[in-house]
Amino acid sequence: MWKSVVAAVAFLALGGSAFAASAVNKDAQTRTLIVTEGGGKTELALAAGETVEFCPNGCFVTLPNGDLEALTGSETVEISGGVARIK
């Protein structure tokens, strides 16, 4: 029984980070997203070709065109041609 409990705890601990949103910049220029989480705003600069994980518990993100989107933490924001799409 202890093996099952330990396995379940390990699975939950490792699986927690899998639910973060990610952002991929496919452009040749740095692109910036503004992330609002817990009442604070942070600029997230993505270099050309960079992929980052952020927003593990849900947040709002301002896209390069100024649109504000709510994320739950499981989405991928893909930036290409200066345009961000949420997948």
Buried (B, 14 or more C-beta within 10 A) or exposed (E): EEEEEEEEEEEEEEEEEEBBBBBBBBBEEEBEBBBBBEEEEEEBEBEEEBEBBBBBEBBBBBBBEEEEBEBEBEBBBBBEEEEBEBE
